[in-house]
């Protein structure tokens, strides 16, 4: 008679992972693991943690808490923690971590990238103030192929599409917003915008422009094609920024604004349809690019309680880290639940299973 085969019993001494936070990270970002038995008793050797079979760095090791830092070249996959135990190491259960991978490098974004209807991502090489560069804006296709798109635009800063799929860019050096043709040719759309940085369209076709010195301008819709026929006025006044204003609308038509300062207790401001300002959330460090998902949750490149990355803030104003990473300046949601993350010199791609709000 063939003996019955019994399934292997789980090792009672194996470490158990209960949670990881945040659920996604960039190379260089830190992730906290929570669980039990994460450190061998009396053992001098530290546990080993891998993500998709790649060993990662340990920043902290405790019996119920381990902090790991993600090295370059890591991809999304299972997180496993292994304790040294002679010839039979004890291996934990697996948890899934999403890791961002590079889309394009050698760039200089200073705000959110922009995404067209075909899923192409547009990102700037902004340069230092007054610096002319060979290519001002690049396009990045779904297959991560990078192509020059716009030349001869000085210090491009904010990017946004209108309801017709036309791309616009601000120049902080010139105080001008340019309209960009599908071939990459630029034409002046609005002038006299101060240190023009963040831009965003509302559902009525009005363009809003953040002047770093503290003004938000409202530019009326283009009805005749003439600059002189376009209504421009001061919509709101806020605290000056040391870097750039960043703008985003929610479904209710409220404008949300960030402008980095030297404070570690920064606010995200709101501006209603009448131009009245308020504070949506306070307690961030160097808050920059903004984006909403379809459920009305706000995502912002910032630091929260000393942790850098993409911060998620719910309608109830509860904040948590959604992506861990350094040097982030903005983000844009893609049509497949992924996101493009902009750092000060590169663009990354990460799967988040988040549907972004349509911008116009």
C-alpha positions as CSV (number, residue, x, y, z in Angstrom):
1,X,0.0,0.0,0.0
2,X,1.3,3.4,-0.9
3,X,1.7,5.6,2.2
4,X,-0.4,8.8,2.4
5,X,1.5,12.0,1.7
6,X,1.0,14.7,4.3
7,X,1.4,18.3,3.4
8,X,4.4,20.0,5.0
9,X,3.6,21.8,8.2
10,X,4.4,25.5,8.4
11,X,7.6,26.2,10.4
12,X,6.4,27.6,13.8
13,X,9.7,29.5,14.1
14,X,9.5,31.2,10.7
15,X,9.1,34.9,10.7
16,X,5.7,36.2,9.7
17,X,5.1,39.4,7.7
18,X,1.8,41.1,8.4
19,X,2.1,44.4,6.4
20,X,4.4,46.6,4.5
21,X,4.2,50.4,4.1
22,X,4.0,52.1,1.8
23,X,2.8,49.6,-0.9
24,X,5.2,51.1,-3.5
25,X,8.7,52.5,-3.6
26,X,11.3,54.0,-5.9
27,X,15.0,53.0,-5.9
28,X,16.4,54.7,-2.8
29,X,13.0,54.7,-1.0
30,X,12.4,53.0,2.3
31,X,9.7,50.5,3.2
32,X,8.6,49.4,6.6
33,X,7.8,45.7,7.3
34,X,5.6,44.8,10.2
35,X,5.2,41.3,11.7
36,X,6.4,38.8,14.3
37,X,9.7,37.0,14.7
38,X,11.5,39.2,12.3
39,X,14.8,38.9,14.2
40,X,16.4,35.8,15.4
41,X,16.7,35.6,19.2
42,X,20.3,35.9,20.4
43,X,21.6,35.7,16.9
44,X,24.2,38.2,15.8
45,X,23.5,37.8,12.1
46,X,20.9,40.1,10.6
47,X,18.0,38.8,8.6
48,X,18.2,39.0,4.8
49,X,15.3,40.6,2.9
50,X,14.8,40.2,-0.8
51,X,12.4,41.9,-3.3
52,X,11.8,39.8,-6.4
53,X,14.9,37.8,-5.4
54,X,17.1,40.9,-5.2
55,X,18.7,41.5,-1.8
56,X,17.9,44.9,-0.4
57,X,19.5,47.1,2.3
58,X,18.5,47.0,6.0
59,X,18.0,50.3,7.6
60,X,16.5,48.9,10.8
61,X,16.0,45.4,12.3
62,X,13.7,44.7,15.2
63,X,11.6,41.6,16.2
64,X,8.4,43.2,15.0
65,X,9.6,45.9,12.6
66,X,12.1,46.0,9.8
67,X,12.9,48.9,7.5
68,X,14.4,48.2,4.1
69,X,15.9,50.5,1.4
70,X,15.4,49.6,-2.2
71,X,18.5,49.5,-4.4
72,X,18.8,50.5,-8.1
73,X,17.8,47.7,-10.4
74,X,15.1,46.2,-8.2
75,X,11.8,45.3,-9.8
76,X,8.3,44.7,-8.4
77,X,7.8,41.3,-6.8
78,X,7.5,39.3,-3.6
79,X,9.2,40.5,-0.3
80,X,10.7,37.7,1.7
81,X,12.6,37.9,5.0
82,X,15.0,35.1,5.9
83,X,16.5,34.4,9.3
84,X,19.8,32.6,9.6
85,X,19.4,29.2,11.2
86,X,22.4,27.1,10.3
87,X,21.7,24.7,7.5
88,X,17.9,25.4,7.5
89,X,17.2,29.2,7.3
90,X,13.7,30.2,8.3
91,X,11.8,32.0,5.5
92,X,8.8,34.2,6.0
93,X,5.6,34.4,4.0
94,X,5.6,36.7,1.0
95,X,4.1,40.2,0.6
96,X,3.9,42.1,-2.7
97,X,5.8,45.4,-3.3
98,X,5.5,47.6,-6.3
99,X,8.9,49.2,-7.4
100,X,9.2,52.1,-9.9
101,X,11.4,51.6,-12.9
102,X,13.1,54.3,-15.0
103,X,11.2,55.6,-18.1
104,X,13.7,58.3,-19.1
105,X,16.8,59.8,-17.6
106,X,18.9,62.9,-18.1
107,X,15.9,65.3,-17.8
108,X,15.1,68.2,-15.6
109,X,11.4,68.3,-14.6
110,X,10.3,70.9,-12.1
111,X,6.6,70.0,-12.1
112,X,4.1,67.3,-13.1
113,X,4.6,65.6,-16.5
114,X,1.6,65.7,-18.8
115,X,-0.1,62.8,-20.6
116,X,-2.0,62.9,-23.9
117,X,-5.0,60.8,-25.0
118,X,-2.6,58.2,-26.6
119,X,-0.7,57.6,-23.4
120,X,2.4,59.6,-24.4
121,X,4.1,61.4,-21.5
122,X,5.6,64.9,-21.9
123,X,8.3,66.1,-19.6
124,X,10.7,69.1,-19.5
125,X,14.3,69.8,-19.4
126,X,13.8,73.1,-17.6
127,X,17.3,74.2,-16.9
128,X,18.5,76.9,-14.5
129,X,17.0,80.3,-14.9
130,X,17.9,81.8,-18.2
131,X,19.6,78.6,-19.4
132,X,18.9,77.7,-23.1
133,X,19.0,74.0,-23.8
134,X,18.9,72.1,-27.1
135,X,15.5,70.4,-26.3
136,X,13.0,71.9,-23.9
137,X,10.3,69.2,-23.9
138,X,10.6,65.5,-24.6
139,X,7.8,63.0,-25.3
140,X,8.1,59.5,-23.9
141,X,6.0,56.7,-25.6
142,X,4.4,53.7,-24.0
143,X,7.4,51.6,-24.9
144,X,9.7,54.2,-23.1
145,X,11.1,55.5,-26.3
146,X,12.2,59.1,-25.7
147,X,11.9,61.7,-28.5
148,X,12.7,65.5,-28.7
149,X,9.4,67.4,-29.0
150,X,9.9,71.1,-28.4
151,X,13.0,73.3,-28.9
152,X,13.7,77.0,-28.2
153,X,11.4,77.3,-25.2
154,X,13.3,79.0,-22.3
155,X,12.8,77.4,-18.9
156,X,9.7,75.4,-19.5
157,X,8.0,74.7,-16.2
158,X,4.3,73.8,-16.1
159,X,2.6,71.5,-18.6
160,X,-1.1,71.0,-19.3
161,X,-3.4,69.8,-22.0
162,X,-6.7,71.5,-22.8
163,X,-10.0,69.8,-23.7
164,X,-9.0,69.6,-27.3
165,X,-5.7,67.7,-26.6
166,X,-3.4,70.7,-27.2
167,X,-0.4,71.0,-25.0
168,X,0.5,74.2,-23.2
169,X,3.7,75.1,-21.3
170,X,4.7,78.0,-19.1
171,X,8.1,79.7,-19.2
172,X,9.1,81.0,-15.8
173,X,11.9,83.1,-17.4
174,X,9.6,85.0,-19.7
175,X,6.3,85.0,-17.8
176,X,4.6,83.5,-20.8
177,X,2.4,80.5,-21.5
178,X,2.9,78.9,-24.9
179,X,0.5,76.8,-27.0
180,X,2.3,73.9,-28.7
181,X,1.2,72.3,-32.0
182,X,1.3,68.5,-32.6
183,X,4.6,69.1,-34.5
184,X,6.2,70.8,-31.5
185,X,5.9,74.4,-32.8
186,X,5.2,77.1,-30.1
187,X,3.0,80.2,-30.2
188,X,2.3,82.7,-27.5
189,X,-1.0,82.1,-25.6
190,X,-0.7,84.5,-22.6
191,X,1.9,87.0,-21.5
192,X,2.7,89.0,-18.4
193,X,2.3,86.1,-16.0
194,X,5.2,87.0,-13.7
195,X,7.3,84.0,-12.8
196,X,4.9,81.6,-14.6
197,X,5.1,78.1,-13.2
198,X,2.2,75.7,-12.6
199,X,-0.8,75.7,-15.1
200,X,-4.1,74.0,-15.2
201,X,-7.4,74.2,-17.2
202,X,-10.8,74.1,-15.7
203,X,-13.8,72.4,-17.4
204,X,-14.9,75.8,-18.9
205,X,-11.6,76.2,-20.8
206,X,-10.2,78.8,-18.5
207,X,-6.4,78.6,-17.9
208,X,-5.0,79.2,-14.5
209,X,-1.3,80.2,-14.1
210,X,0.7,80.2,-10.8
211,X,3.1,83.1,-10.5
212,X,5.8,82.1,-8.1
213,X,5.8,85.5,-6.5
214,X,2.3,84.9,-5.1
215,X,-0.3,85.4,-7.8
216,X,-2.7,83.0,-9.5
217,X,-3.9,84.4,-12.8
218,X,-7.1,83.4,-14.6
219,X,-6.9,83.5,-18.4
220,X,-10.3,83.3,-20.3
221,X,-10.9,80.8,-23.1
222,X,-9.5,81.4,-26.5
223,X,-12.5,82.4,-28.6
224,X,-11.0,84.5,-31.4
225,X,-7.3,83.5,-31.4
226,X,-6.3,87.1,-30.6
227,X,-4.2,87.7,-27.5
228,X,-5.9,91.1,-27.0
229,X,-9.4,89.5,-26.8
230,X,-8.4,87.1,-24.0
231,X,-9.6,88.2,-20.5
232,X,-6.8,88.0,-17.9
233,X,-7.1,88.9,-14.2
234,X,-5.8,88.1,-10.8
235,X,-7.8,85.2,-9.4
236,X,-6.1,84.7,-6.0
237,X,-3.1,85.8,-4.0
238,X,-1.1,83.4,-1.8
239,X,2.3,83.2,-0.1
240,X,5.3,83.4,-2.5
241,X,7.2,80.1,-3.3
242,X,10.9,79.5,-3.5
243,X,10.4,77.1,-6.4
244,X,7.1,76.9,-8.2
245,X,3.3,76.9,-7.8
246,X,1.6,73.6,-8.7
247,X,-2.1,73.5,-9.6
248,X,-4.8,70.8,-9.9
249,X,-8.6,70.8,-10.0
250,X,-10.9,68.4,-8.3
251,X,-14.3,67.3,-9.7
252,X,-16.1,70.1,-7.9
253,X,-14.1,72.7,-9.7
254,X,-12.0,73.7,-6.7
255,X,-8.4,74.6,-7.4
256,X,-5.8,73.0,-5.2
257,X,-2.4,74.8,-5.0
258,X,1.0,74.0,-3.5
259,X,4.1,76.3,-3.5
260,X,7.2,75.0,-1.7
261,X,8.7,77.2,1.0
262,X,11.4,76.6,3.6
263,X,8.7,75.5,6.1
264,X,8.4,71.8,7.1
265,X,4.7,72.5,8.0
266,X,3.5,73.5,4.5
267,X,-0.2,73.7,3.5
268,X,-2.1,72.6,0.4
269,X,-4.4,75.6,-0.4
270,X,-7.8,75.6,-2.0
271,X,-9.3,78.4,-4.2
272,X,-13.0,78.2,-4.8
273,X,-14.9,79.5,-7.9
274,X,-15.1,82.9,-6.3
275,X,-11.4,83.2,-5.7
276,X,-11.7,82.6,-2.0
277,X,-8.7,80.8,-0.5
278,X,-8.6,78.2,2.2
279,X,-6.3,75.4,3.6
280,X,-7.1,71.8,2.7
281,X,-4.2,70.1,4.6
282,X,-1.2,71.3,6.6
283,X,1.8,69.4,7.7
284,X,3.9,68.6,4.6
285,X,7.5,69.4,3.7
286,X,8.2,70.9,0.3
287,X,4.9,70.0,-1.3
288,X,5.0,70.1,-5.1
289,X,3.1,68.4,-8.0
290,X,-0.5,67.4,-7.4
291,X,-2.9,64.9,-9.0
292,X,-6.4,63.4,-8.1
293,X,-7.8,59.9,-8.6
294,X,-11.4,59.3,-9.6
295,X,-12.4,58.9,-6.0
296,X,-11.3,62.3,-5.1
297,X,-8.1,61.3,-3.2
298,X,-5.3,63.8,-3.7
299,X,-1.7,62.7,-4.3
300,X,1.2,65.1,-3.8
301,X,5.0,64.9,-4.1
302,X,6.0,65.9,-0.6
303,X,7.5,64.8,2.7
304,X,5.2,63.5,5.4
305,X,6.5,63.1,9.0
306,X,10.0,63.0,7.6
307,X,9.3,60.4,4.9
308,X,9.7,61.6,1.3
309,X,7.6,60.4,-1.6
310,X,4.0,60.6,-2.9
311,X,1.6,61.4,-0.2
312,X,-2.1,60.3,-0.5
313,X,-4.6,62.6,1.2
314,X,-8.2,61.4,1.4
315,X,-11.4,63.5,1.2
316,X,-11.4,63.2,5.0
317,X,-7.9,64.8,5.1
318,X,-6.2,61.6,6.3
319,X,-2.6,61.5,4.9
320,X,-0.4,58.5,4.3
321,X,2.6,57.6,2.1
322,X,1.6,55.9,-1.1
323,X,5.1,55.8,-2.7
324,X,8.4,56.1,-1.0
325,X,11.1,58.0,-2.9
326,X,13.5,60.9,-2.9
327,X,13.7,64.1,-5.0
328,X,10.2,63.8,-6.4
329,X,8.7,66.9,-8.0
330,X,5.4,65.6,-9.6
331,X,3.4,62.8,-11.0
332,X,0.7,62.0,-13.6
333,X,-1.6,59.0,-13.7
334,X,-1.7,56.8,-16.8
335,X,-4.7,55.1,-18.3
336,X,-3.8,51.6,-17.1
337,X,-3.7,52.2,-13.3
338,X,0.0,53.1,-13.5
339,X,1.7,56.5,-12.8
340,X,4.6,58.5,-14.2
341,X,6.7,59.9,-11.4
342,X,9.0,62.8,-12.0
343,X,12.2,63.4,-10.0
344,X,14.5,66.3,-10.5
345,X,16.4,64.5,-13.2
346,X,14.4,61.5,-14.4
347,X,10.9,60.0,-15.1
348,X,9.8,56.7,-13.5
349,X,7.0,54.3,-14.1
350,X,5.1,52.4,-11.4
351,X,2.0,50.2,-11.2
352,X,-0.4,51.5,-8.5
353,X,-3.8,50.2,-9.6
354,X,-5.1,53.8,-9.3
355,X,-7.4,55.4,-11.9
356,X,-6.6,59.0,-12.2
357,X,-9.1,61.8,-12.6
358,X,-9.4,63.2,-16.2
359,X,-7.8,66.6,-16.1
360,X,-10.3,68.4,-18.3
